[in-house]
Amino acid sequence: MLYYCAYTWNPGTTREQVGRHLIEEADAGRLRLEGVRGSYGLVGGGAGFLLVEADDPTEVNRALTPSMHLMRWGVRALIPFDLAKDVETFRQELGQGG
């Protein structure tokens, strides 16, 4: 399953703190990147999101927990949609043939 993991730095968190944390986790072999499918930052800094693939949601929790002293996480499971197929389904359901 794919998870959208949005983060916002906690008040007072600095770029240096985040950098040090990432380095420490990587050097200790605790930085879990195998499931990360994308990493994005929002313009302005201090926020962004990861797209993480995992079979078990506890894997996602385990990966994010070590950074919770620096940032707040909002995690949502994603469901894939086929927009063209959905439009056709709505046309049929609403009696609006195309």
Buried (B, 14 or more C-beta within 10 A) or exposed (E): EBBBBBBBBBEEBEEEBBEEBEEEBEEEEEBBEEBBEEEEEEEEEBBBBBBBBBEEEEBBEEBBEBBEEBBBBEBEEEEEEEEEEEEEEEEEEEEEEE
